[in-house]
């Protein structure tokens, strides 16, 4: 179970859906009037195991004058490569386990935060506890009202018969694709997969007990070579295997060429071949095919270039945020603006947009609105007790299979699955937070539109 120590009024949590956090201690403190510090500790005994293992994996790849690889003592590697091994382990442990632990702490403690955590520094030396320090902006808590009774006028659909036919065709096509699919439990191109990973020796024995961590990964047909895609493609759900795949080594650290052996288990597959309407119904609390049809129509019915679904979402957030008084820190808005600019710069028409006289004003307005919505929805989710399960995540990924339903039914940011243009694993706890935002939004829509 988690061992969480706090100096504020947070209640330690022992609830863990997936992943192993028993080795970690977390302390949450107030750094100043606007910042929290989250400090995650890994005990010295664990650090020493990682340090020795990292040194031994390098032992076979170091050329030392007067010594053969077979006679090179581990003490030589530790003595002469301590700095390199230390920097390597800082990055490796951050990606292998700390990010998952940190997001788990945020979610379990229901920490009222303004924006994502920022890594401040890492303290790691052999023979000592390792400490990862994160800063996070404090958020003043929102005092929620009886929001389910707010007056709400549902944006209506267009009543063209062609819209019904489009929805029916979409459903029919996906049902037919499901019937034709024979590879539900075999990994194919564009599938999302969930996997557990544990560091082992070459025989498959776990180096540290209860040290399994969970990730999601997308199998794409990108032109760039991707060792992880090649590793997973064609494997089956629940299949376990040992691997020292180069893709894992490069993802967990770019500082040194790693040579760890990993035990990998494929936990789940979300097939791209078809949209699963059972998962779709679960995600939106739909029970009948009639309601499924109505929900699909939301993405085909447009008014003033905005779909019915997007109009419902915007009206829901407008009603909820306008009736609750709260202040969004400037730092969160500025970081949001930076993120928007990064996205827009990738657009081929960026220079055209930038020449518009109201460009800066429009970006400022968008950053403020998005920051305000994210700030609100996370506290709203915690206040409503929104819990996320693996089933929620599978249904969340199900909505990413088709561009149209992804763009219309997923409103908030999806964690990036690419680094330098290549697909990389995403820590599951980061996905839980993203999924929680969508589930909280749908929870609000469900109650405000319920007749």
ROBA-975002 format. One line per 8 residues: their letters; for each residue x, y, z of C-alpha. Coordinates in nm, 2 decimals. Layout:
N
A) X Y Z; ...
//
This chain:
451
XXXXXXXX) 0.00 0.00 0.00; 0.10 0.36 -0.04; 0.30 0.52 0.25; 0.20 0.89 0.22; 0.31 1.14 0.48; 0.16 1.49 0.46; 0.19 1.81 0.66; -0.14 1.95 0.56
XXXXXXXX) -0.49 1.82 0.61; -0.47 1.55 0.34; -0.57 1.20 0.43; -0.33 0.93 0.32; -0.47 0.68 0.07; -0.42 0.31 0.05; -0.63 0.26 -0.27; -0.43 0.14 -0.57
XXXXXXXX) -0.59 0.03 -0.90; -0.28 -0.08 -1.07; 0.10 -0.04 -1.02; 0.32 -0.10 -0.72; 0.40 0.19 -0.49; 0.49 0.01 -0.17; 0.85 0.12 -0.18; 0.78 0.49 -0.19
XXXXXXXX) 0.71 0.76 0.07; 0.56 1.09 -0.03; 0.56 1.41 0.17; 0.34 1.71 0.07; 0.44 2.05 0.22; 0.37 2.41 0.17; 0.67 2.58 0.01; 0.52 2.92 0.03
XXXXXXXX) 0.18 3.09 -0.01; 0.15 2.98 -0.38; 0.34 2.65 -0.40; 0.33 2.30 -0.27; 0.63 2.07 -0.28; 0.57 1.70 -0.34; 0.87 1.49 -0.23; 0.89 1.13 -0.33
XXXXXXXX) 1.15 0.91 -0.15; 1.30 0.58 -0.27; 1.48 0.40 0.01; 1.86 0.35 -0.01; 1.84 -0.03 -0.03; 1.64 0.00 -0.35; 1.87 0.27 -0.50; 2.17 0.04 -0.43
XXXXXXXX) 2.01 -0.25 -0.61; 1.94 -0.03 -0.91; 2.29 0.12 -0.90; 2.46 -0.22 -0.88; 2.24 -0.36 -1.16; 2.30 -0.05 -1.38; 2.68 -0.09 -1.32; 2.67 -0.46 -1.40
XXXXXXXX) 2.48 -0.40 -1.73; 2.76 -0.16 -1.83; 3.04 -0.39 -1.72; 3.02 -0.60 -2.04; 3.04 -0.29 -2.26; 3.33 -0.09 -2.11; 3.68 -0.10 -2.26; 3.94 -0.06 -1.98
XXXXXXXX) 4.31 -0.05 -2.06; 4.49 -0.37 -1.95; 4.16 -0.54 -1.85; 3.94 -0.78 -2.05; 3.56 -0.75 -2.02; 3.55 -1.08 -1.84; 3.79 -0.96 -1.57; 3.67 -0.61 -1.53
XXXXXXXX) 3.55 -0.58 -1.16; 3.22 -0.42 -1.08; 3.40 -0.19 -0.83; 3.60 -0.04 -1.12; 3.27 0.05 -1.30; 3.12 0.20 -0.99; 3.43 0.40 -0.90; 3.50 0.54 -1.25
XXXXXXXX) 3.14 0.58 -1.38; 2.95 0.69 -1.07; 2.86 1.03 -1.22; 2.73 0.88 -1.54; 2.54 0.60 -1.36; 2.39 0.86 -1.12; 2.26 1.08 -1.40; 2.13 0.77 -1.59
XXXXXXXX) 1.94 0.64 -1.28; 1.79 0.98 -1.22; 1.62 0.98 -1.56; 1.55 0.61 -1.56; 1.37 0.60 -1.22; 1.18 0.92 -1.31; 1.03 0.76 -1.62; 1.01 0.40 -1.49
XXXXXXXX) 0.82 0.47 -1.17; 0.83 0.82 -1.02; 0.59 0.98 -1.27; 0.33 0.71 -1.21; 0.38 0.75 -0.83; 0.35 1.13 -0.85; 0.03 1.13 -1.05; -0.11 0.86 -0.82
XXXXXXXX) -0.04 1.08 -0.52; -0.22 1.38 -0.68; -0.53 1.18 -0.76; -0.55 0.99 -0.44; -0.50 1.30 -0.22; -0.74 1.50 -0.44; -0.49 1.78 -0.44; -0.63 2.11 -0.54
XXXXXXXX) -0.37 2.21 -0.79; -0.33 2.48 -1.06; -0.16 2.30 -1.35; 0.08 2.01 -1.38; 0.36 1.94 -1.14; 0.71 2.06 -1.23; 1.02 1.87 -1.14; 1.24 2.09 -0.92
XXXXXXXX) 1.54 1.87 -0.85; 1.66 1.51 -0.78; 1.88 1.40 -0.50; 2.03 1.06 -0.57; 2.36 0.90 -0.45; 2.46 0.55 -0.38; 2.40 0.44 -0.02; 2.14 0.71 0.04
XXXXXXXX) 1.76 0.76 0.00; 1.67 0.92 -0.33; 1.44 1.22 -0.33; 1.24 1.36 -0.62; 1.10 1.71 -0.56; 0.81 1.85 -0.76; 0.66 2.19 -0.73; 0.29 2.25 -0.80
XXXXXXXX) 0.09 2.57 -0.78; -0.17 2.59 -0.50; -0.53 2.63 -0.60; -0.78 2.80 -0.38; -1.07 2.55 -0.33; -1.39 2.61 -0.51; -1.70 2.62 -0.29; -1.95 2.41 -0.49
XXXXXXXX) -2.32 2.48 -0.51; -2.61 2.25 -0.58; -2.52 2.25 -0.94; -2.76 1.97 -1.05; -3.05 2.22 -1.01; -2.89 2.49 -1.23; -3.12 2.59 -1.53; -2.98 2.43 -1.84
XXXXXXXX) -3.11 2.45 -2.20; -2.98 2.17 -2.41; -2.86 2.28 -2.75; -3.09 2.10 -3.00; -3.00 1.89 -3.30; -3.09 1.98 -3.66; -3.39 1.77 -3.77; -3.26 1.66 -4.11
XXXXXXXX) -3.33 1.30 -4.20; -2.98 1.28 -4.36; -2.83 1.32 -4.01; -3.01 1.01 -3.89; -2.89 0.82 -4.19; -2.53 0.93 -4.13; -2.55 0.81 -3.77; -2.71 0.48 -3.87
XXXXXXXX) -2.44 0.42 -4.14; -2.17 0.49 -3.89; -2.31 0.25 -3.64; -2.38 -0.02 -3.91; -2.02 0.01 -4.05; -1.86 -0.04 -3.71; -2.09 -0.33 -3.62; -1.99 -0.49 -3.95
XXXXXXXX) -1.62 -0.43 -3.88; -1.67 -0.60 -3.54; -1.82 -0.90 -3.71; -1.53 -0.93 -3.95; -1.26 -0.89 -3.69; -1.09 -1.21 -3.58; -0.79 -1.06 -3.40; -0.96 -0.91 -3.09
XXXXXXXX) -0.68 -1.05 -2.86; -0.39 -1.01 -3.10; -0.20 -0.68 -3.12; -0.24 -0.51 -3.46; -0.14 -0.18 -3.61; -0.31 0.13 -3.45; -0.42 -0.07 -3.14; -0.37 0.07 -2.79
XXXXXXXX) -0.21 -0.17 -2.55; -0.17 -0.17 -2.17; 0.13 -0.35 -2.03; 0.30 -0.42 -1.70; 0.68 -0.41 -1.68; 0.93 -0.52 -1.41; 1.31 -0.52 -1.40; 1.45 -0.87 -1.37
XXXXXXXX) 1.78 -1.06 -1.40; 1.84 -1.25 -1.73; 1.66 -1.56 -1.58; 1.34 -1.35 -1.52; 1.37 -1.32 -1.14; 1.24 -0.99 -1.01; 1.53 -0.78 -0.87; 1.29 -0.60 -0.63
XXXXXXXX) 0.96 -0.75 -0.51; 0.64 -0.56 -0.58; 0.81 -0.34 -0.84; 0.58 -0.36 -1.14; 0.47 -0.05 -1.32; 0.20 0.00 -1.58; 0.20 0.19 -1.91; -0.01 0.23 -2.23
XXXXXXXX) 0.14 0.23 -2.58; 0.00 0.28 -2.93; 0.11 0.05 -3.21; 0.14 0.27 -3.52; 0.25 0.23 -3.88; 0.48 0.53 -3.87; 0.77 0.52 -4.11; 1.03 0.57 -3.84
XXXXXXXX) 1.18 0.26 -3.69; 1.02 0.18 -3.36; 1.16 -0.13 -3.17; 0.87 -0.13 -2.93; 0.61 -0.16 -3.21; 0.81 -0.45 -3.36; 0.83 -0.61 -3.01; 0.45 -0.60 -2.94
XXXXXXXX) 0.30 -0.64 -3.29; 0.14 -0.99 -3.32; 0.16 -1.07 -2.95; -0.15 -1.18 -2.76; -0.35 -1.04 -2.46; -0.21 -1.17 -2.13; 0.11 -1.29 -2.30; 0.42 -1.26 -2.08
XXXXXXXX) 0.78 -1.25 -2.20; 1.13 -1.13 -2.11; 1.29 -0.86 -2.32; 1.59 -0.62 -2.33; 1.43 -0.44 -2.62; 1.62 -0.13 -2.73; 1.29 0.07 -2.73; 1.26 0.03 -2.35
XXXXXXXX) 1.62 0.12 -2.29; 1.59 0.44 -2.50; 1.26 0.55 -2.36; 1.37 0.51 -1.99; 1.69 0.70 -2.05; 1.89 0.86 -2.33; 2.20 0.93 -2.12; 2.35 0.58 -2.13
XXXXXXXX) 2.28 0.28 -2.34; 2.09 0.06 -2.10; 2.10 -0.32 -2.09; 1.82 -0.41 -1.84; 1.61 -0.72 -1.88; 1.24 -0.66 -1.83; 0.95 -0.89 -1.76; 0.66 -0.77 -1.97
XXXXXXXX) 0.29 -0.87 -1.95; 0.03 -0.75 -2.19; -0.26 -0.66 -1.97; -0.52 -0.54 -2.23; -0.57 -0.45 -2.59; -0.80 -0.18 -2.73; -0.84 -0.29 -3.09; -0.85 -0.02 -3.36
XXXXXXXX) -1.04 -0.24 -3.61; -1.38 -0.14 -3.48; -1.55 0.10 -3.23; -1.68 -0.10 -2.94; -2.03 0.02 -2.87; -2.05 -0.16 -2.54; -1.76 0.05 -2.42; -1.92 0.35 -2.58
XXXXXXXX) -2.24 0.29 -2.39; -2.05 0.24 -2.06; -1.86 0.57 -2.11; -2.18 0.77 -2.16; -2.41 0.57 -1.93; -2.62 0.46 -2.22; -2.85 0.16 -2.19; -3.04 0.13 -2.52
XXXXXXXX) -2.96 0.14 -2.89; -3.20 0.43 -2.93; -2.99 0.64 -2.69; -2.68 0.52 -2.87; -2.82 0.65 -3.19; -2.91 0.99 -3.03; -2.56 1.02 -2.89; -2.39 0.95 -3.23
XXXXXXXX) -2.62 1.21 -3.39; -2.46 1.47 -3.17; -2.14 1.46 -3.38; -2.33 1.48 -3.72; -2.57 1.76 -3.63; -2.40 2.10 -3.69; -2.52 2.45 -3.63; -2.30 2.75 -3.72
XXXXXXXX) -2.01 2.51 -3.78; -2.03 2.37 -3.43; -2.16 2.02 -3.36; -2.44 1.96 -3.12; -2.19 1.77 -2.89; -1.95 2.06 -2.88; -2.24 2.30 -2.82; -2.36 2.09 -2.52
XXXXXXXX) -2.01 2.07 -2.38; -1.95 2.45 -2.41; -2.28 2.53 -2.26; -2.23 2.29 -1.97; -1.89 2.44 -1.88; -2.02 2.79 -1.93; -2.31 2.73 -1.69; -2.09 2.56 -1.43
XXXXXXXX) -1.80 2.80 -1.43; -2.01 3.11 -1.45; -2.20 3.02 -1.14; -1.90 2.93 -0.92; -1.67 3.21 -0.82; -1.30 3.11 -0.84; -0.96 3.26 -0.94; -0.72 3.09 -1.18
XXXXXXXX) -0.35 3.18 -1.11; -0.18 3.38 -1.38; 0.10 3.11 -1.39; -0.15 2.85 -1.51; -0.29 3.08 -1.78; 0.06 3.16 -1.90; 0.16 2.79 -1.93; -0.17 2.73 -2.11
XXXXXXXX) -0.09 3.00 -2.36; 0.26 2.85 -2.41; 0.10 2.51 -2.49; -0.15 2.67 -2.73; 0.13 2.85 -2.91; 0.33 2.52 -2.94; 0.03 2.36 -3.11; -0.05 2.65 -3.34
XXXXXXXX) 0.32 2.67 -3.46; 0.29 2.32 -3.60; 0.00 2.44 -3.82; 0.12 2.52 -4.18; -0.10 2.84 -4.17; 0.06 2.97 -3.85; 0.21 3.28 -4.02; -0.13 3.36 -4.17
XXXXXXXX) -0.29 3.34 -3.83; -0.02 3.54 -3.66; -0.07 3.84 -3.90; -0.43 3.88 -3.79; -0.47 4.20 -3.58; -0.65 4.02 -3.30; -0.42 3.72 -3.29; -0.27 3.79 -2.95
XXXXXXXX) -0.60 3.88 -2.80; -0.76 3.56 -2.93; -0.48 3.35 -2.79; -0.50 3.52 -2.45; -0.88 3.47 -2.44; -0.85 3.10 -2.54; -0.57 3.03 -2.28; -0.78 3.20 -2.01
XXXXXXXX) -1.09 3.00 -2.10; -0.91 2.66 -2.12; -0.71 2.72 -1.80; -1.04 2.81 -1.62; -1.21 2.50 -1.75; -0.93 2.26 -1.65; -0.89 2.43 -1.31; -1.27 2.38 -1.25
XXXXXXXX) -1.32 2.03 -1.39; -1.04 1.87 -1.17; -1.18 2.02 -0.85; -1.53 1.93 -0.97; -1.42 1.57 -1.02; -1.28 1.54 -0.67; -1.58 1.71 -0.52; -1.81 1.46 -0.70
XXXXXXXX) -1.60 1.16 -0.60; -1.53 1.06 -0.96; -1.33 0.74 -0.95; -1.14 0.60 -1.25; -1.10 0.23 -1.32; -0.92 0.03 -1.59; -1.26 -0.01 -1.76; -1.29 0.37 -1.78
XXXXXXXX) -0.95 0.39 -1.95; -1.03 0.13 -2.21; -1.35 0.31 -2.29; -1.15 0.64 -2.31; -0.91 0.49 -2.57; -1.21 0.34 -2.76; -1.31 0.70 -2.84; -0.97 0.77 -3.01
XXXXXXXX) -1.02 0.51 -3.28; -1.20 0.74 -3.53; -1.10 1.10 -3.59; -1.45 1.24 -3.58; -1.56 1.09 -3.25; -1.21 1.16 -3.10; -1.24 1.53 -3.18; -1.60 1.56 -3.07
XXXXXXXX) -1.63 1.33 -2.77; -1.29 1.41 -2.61; -1.28 1.77 -2.50; -0.97 1.80 -2.28; -0.61 1.74 -2.38; -0.49 1.39 -2.43; -0.14 1.32 -2.29; 0.11 1.31 -2.58
XXXXXXXX) 0.22 0.97 -2.69; 0.50 1.09 -2.91; 0.85 1.20 -2.84; 1.07 1.34 -3.13; 0.80 1.21 -3.37; 0.81 0.85 -3.23; 0.55 0.67 -3.02; 0.65 0.61 -2.66
XXXXXXXX) 0.48 0.46 -2.36; 0.25 0.67 -2.14; 0.25 0.63 -1.76; -0.10 0.49 -1.67; -0.15 0.73 -1.38; -0.11 1.02 -1.61; -0.38 0.87 -1.83; -0.61 0.83 -1.52
XXXXXXXX) -0.60 1.21 -1.46; -0.69 1.28 -1.83; -0.97 1.03 -1.82; -1.10 1.17 -1.50; -1.15 1.51 -1.66; -1.36 1.36 -1.94; -1.56 1.14 -1.70; -1.63 1.44 -1.47
XXXXXXXX) -1.75 1.64 -1.78; -1.98 1.36 -1.89; -2.11 1.33 -1.53; -2.21 1.70 -1.54; -2.37 1.67 -1.88; -2.56 1.36 -1.78; -2.73 1.53 -1.48; -2.78 1.87 -1.64
XXX) -2.95 1.72 -1.95; -3.15 1.45 -1.76; -3.52 1.50 -1.79
//
